[in-house]
Structure formats: C-alpha cells, structure tokens
Amino acid sequence: MVKSLNTSVIILGGSIVGLSNALFLAQRGVSCILIERHPGSSPHPRAMGWTHRTMELFRTVDGLEAELKAFPSRAAGKPRRVMTRTLNGKWDEESHWTTTNNEQGAGSKGGPAGKGPTPTDFSSATPVEALGIAQDKLEPILRAKAISLGADLRLGYTMTDWSLNDDDSNHSVSLTATNSTTGETLRVMSSYLIACDGANSRIRADLGIGTSGVGHLRTMYSTLFRCPSIEHQLASGVSQWSIKNDDLEAFLVTYQEGRWALMASNPAHDSPNDDERKTLIRQAIGDGEIDIEILAHGTWALRGAIADAFADKTNRVFLAGDAAHALPPNRGGYAANTGVADAHNLAWKLAAVLAGRADTTLLRTYEAERRPVALVRHDQIFARADYREYVVGSAWLEERRRSGKGDIEVLGDVAMELGQIYRSGAVMAGEDEGGELALAKTPAEWRGQPGTRAPHIWLKKEGEVVSSLDLLCGGWVLLSKDGSWKERLGGVKGVKYVHVGHDVEEADQGAFEGAFGIGKTGAVLIRPDGYIGARWKESTSLGDVKQVHKLVRYAFS
C-alpha cells in the first residue's frame, strides 16, 4: 500500500545538512518532509567542530544555542593538532591550520607540557564561540528541535524513485520511498526538492550535473575505538595527531567521551578485520600491547569535488552539503559547516517564494552565492599544509599551472569564516565599488560592504546588551541613525526599521557607523539571512527608497 503525502519541500538525506534544512525551513513555517534511509545517526561520529558562523546560525533558532552550550561533553574553540611518529612518542611543534596571516598569534611548541598557540581571536567579530560536539551527539538535538518546529522527519525510508514535472504546479516534484523495516511506501509530492544525499548523490547524477576540483585522491579507513590508557594525553589540550612513521601514515582524533578514531590511508588490504585494525591503532599509539575496544569502522573518500551547478534548470531541485561540494574534513570546518550555511541561505529564499512574497527568480541566487563560496573553500583546503601534499602531481594542479593561475593565497581564518562575499541579483553593489573584489576579508576590513555578513557590534536594548546580529535573520531590516528613513520606508512592505540611537543604543559611541561604513544619515538594508543587501553611506535624497524597492522586488511581490 502506498501512502500519499503533500508538502512544500522534500529534503532527501537526514544527516547534518539535511537536518539543518529541515530546521531552518520549519523555523520559517515552511512545510517540509525529510527522507532518510537510516533509522538514526551514523555510529561513526564523523564531523566534530562547529564554527563561529554555524553557531551564529543556530543562535537564530530559539533556545538552540543555549542547549548546545550546555552539552556536557562539548569542547570550546577549534582543534589543536601536532605531528608525531606515535602518540606516545615525542611530539613535533604544533601545526596551525592557517600560518600566513596576521590573525594568527605566535605559537609555542606543542607536546604534553606545551601551552599551545595563541588562537585566532574571533571575539571582536562575533558574539559566539566555536564548539566541538561529535556529529552523532549534535544530530539528535537538531532532530528534536526541527520536529518541535513542525518538520516531518521520516527515518528509515529509502528513496526508490523520483521525478520532476515540466510544469510550474505546486506539485512539481514527486518522490517514492520505502521503509525497510515495515515495508510502508510513501509517495511524496512537493514544490521543491533539496538533495542532501551525499558525495555520490543520485539526484545530482540523475540531473546530469558533473563536478570539478581535485577529484578522488584516496580511500581512508576509519576505526572508532576506546582506549582508556591514552586519555591522559588530552590534558595537553591537543585533540588531533598526524601520525607518520616507517610503518604507518594516519590521522588520530578524539571525539570526547572516551571515543577515539584512527583514519589510515594504507592498511594491509581493503577490508581489514578487527585484529588488523587494532594492530594499526597500536602502531599509531606506539604500544604493541595496549588494550583496544573497537566500536565502529567505515571508509570514506578523500576528495574535492564541486558540483558544476547547484540547482537544476528549473530551480525546483537544489543540491546542498556533500551533494554540492564534497570536501575532506579539515580544521577550518569547510565541509559540514559549509552545508549548514547552504541550508540557511536556501531556507529564507524558499520561504519567501512559497509565501508569495518573492518572485521565483530569487531562487537563482542560491547557486550564484553559494557555489563561489564552495570553490574558494575547496582551493583553501588544498593550499594548506594539511592537504597540500595530496595534490602534488594531480591533474587539477597541473591544469592550474597550464592555465597560468598562480599559487593560491592562503586566506585568514576570520576572513574565511565570516568574510566571504556574495555577488548576485539579491545584492545591490556598493556605490564605491570598483574593480575585482577580494575573495574574503575580515568584517572589519569590509566595513559593511554589500554582499557581506552584517558585522557584530554590541548594542543596548531595553536595558540588556545584545549583539547587532540578534536583530537580524528574521526578515528584512533597515538600520540607520537617521529617523527619516522610517518615513521613506512607508511604501516598502515587510522591511523593519531599527532606529539606532532610539530603538537600540550603541554600547560604544560611533561603533555602528564604524562597523557598517556609513555616516550619521546613512543606512544599511539587511537581508533575512543577515547579509547586507544594500548600503547608503549618506542619505542624499528621498530617491533612496526607490533603490530599496528595486532590491526587495526579489522578496516582495
């Protein structure tokens, strides 16, 4: 028997990116059904670190940030890594993810007695901190939150077929999925489909969308285990070890709560048994007799592959997460975290279109904005020391050289995380913009440039100190110190005016103008995702409101 369901958006894939799509869509009141073939999270934790930007996005969901910060086994900040022949041997100097920018403080030597480096300082750029929570611990929290907001999550259902109709009806996409335990079959009809079905995405393949990038480099064999005898090593604050000796090249990481993982690229053969896995772990630790408990194991492909398109030609089917950009795990958080940002970017646009407030042309800006971000992150991963040696002699690197492209400049941590810029029809270019824009700058360097994330400053609201970011991500917002902007916006439906100096006060006098790069009569228009859609450094005429109308034509019909 087939059960028929109707919804606005189907989400295929219920890992971290699929759950983020369900979360952010449900937050905006969008009906969505998530289809996931597994009954729960993968037994292997996979991702561990959630960046400042991801935490900013989770902060917009009522109560979620507090719940994550209260999680008992979380780790604050970004992971620290050293290189060594074995875990129990002498450690080399601590290695940094970014080593060529002035955001990074001078480091001290690593090792059990080392104090570690001075980390990149994000405190002036964001009100949140990055958190380390194993993915299999984070996903249940997101599931519960998405369900509480109205998302329909169907776990244990495997897609068997899907189709895309040629018309623009409300049921342009259909998908059939069957529960492997109960045998129940669902036929879901929707207006849109978001494919979060992984690096080997069937949806992407069915659409005929290819990929570019370094491609497949090697297969990694991952083993999750417990070994209480090595827990004392965590006292150093280091949580990742690059292991390289005569017998083994591997990567060792802790997932907290007594769980560790070894990722090796050169096991004895393609299907090692538990005894062989224990031998590899003991080689990495440097103790041939130590007790090991195997918890889970699996394989994953070390690859860099960016989809040539992030949507089909009708803009009814979208790719997100690994389906759009398969990137190896890295200390910058450019893999899973990039997918979380995909979900947030897509959610507000789908919500506006489905509510009839926006023209469907708004959906074209998803690919225009998110694909360049993925391309930059791909290149940054393979320009850094952690992965640089993997692409030596690769076809990708040779092609770059043949085409005359120079070496990839390593960009700073804050710039990469909080300062990549969007260029699309949903951004009005700045009046002072000229020439080619940088791939990324810090918020302080952009100073309110249209297409960048709105900067964080501290404000006083009703006796409480809040971040400027807390005023955003609900809808369109116009900020100004000039009260005349409220009257000018009288004809623009759906834009909230915040009068700085009246509705909110600056914690530090002049911080608003300095951070946003405007004068006392200027204004900034912030999109529902917290990005700056337009900026007027000064108010010169009542004609400015026509520019507001021009931009938000994407958001209000």
NORBEL-V706359 format. One line per field, one symbol per residue. phi: phi as a letter, one per 30 degrees, with the letter a starting at -180 (. if undefined). psi: psi as a letter, one per 30 degrees, with the letter a starting at -180 (. if undefined). A space follows every 50 residues. Layout:
phi->???
psi->???
This chain:
phi->.cccbcadbcccjcddddddddddddeciddbbccbdcdadddcdidbcc deddddddddceidedddddddcdbdicdcbbcadbddddddedccdcbb bdddddccddjecddidddeccddcadcbdbcbeedcdedddedddddcj dcccciccdcaaabdddcddbdcbbcbbddccidcccccadbbccccidc eddddddicdbbkdidcaccccbcacaedcddddddjdbbbdcbbdcaba bcbccihicbbccbcbddadbddddddddddddddjbdcddbcdcaaabb cdabbcddbcadddhcbbcbiddcadbdeaddidcddddddedddddddd dddddicbdddedddddecddedddddeddddccdebeddcdidddddde dddiddddddcddddddbbdccbadcbceddcdaiddddabdedddhiee jcdedcbdbcbhiccbdedddcicadbccadcdddddddeccdicdccdd jbdbcddbeidddddcibcdcdabccddcicddabbdbccaddedddded ddedcbd
psi->kkkkkklekkjjkgaeeeeeeeeeeeeggkkkkkkkflfalkfkfclekj leeeeeeeffkkfeeeeeffkeglkkalkkklklelefakklkkllekgg lgfklkllkaleflflljlkjfefflflkkkjkkefeeeeeeeeeeeffg kjkjkgkkkfllljlflhlfifkkkkkkkfeffkkkjkklelkjjhglfh keeeeefgkallafakelkkjkkklkiffgfffffffkfkkjkjaffkjl kkkkglhgklkkjkfhleafikleeeeeeeeeeeehjffkkkjkellall kjljjkkfkgllffhfkkklbffejjklklffhfdeeeeeeeeeeeeeee eeeffgfllffefffeeeeeeeeeeeeeeeeffleefeffgkgleeeeee eeggkakkkklleeeeeggkkkjafgkjklfgkkaklleklleeeehgkk flkklklklkjhflklkefffageakkkklfjfffeeegegjkgkkkjjk fdelkkekkfeeeeefhlafgllkjklfggkjelkjeljflffefeeeee egfffj.
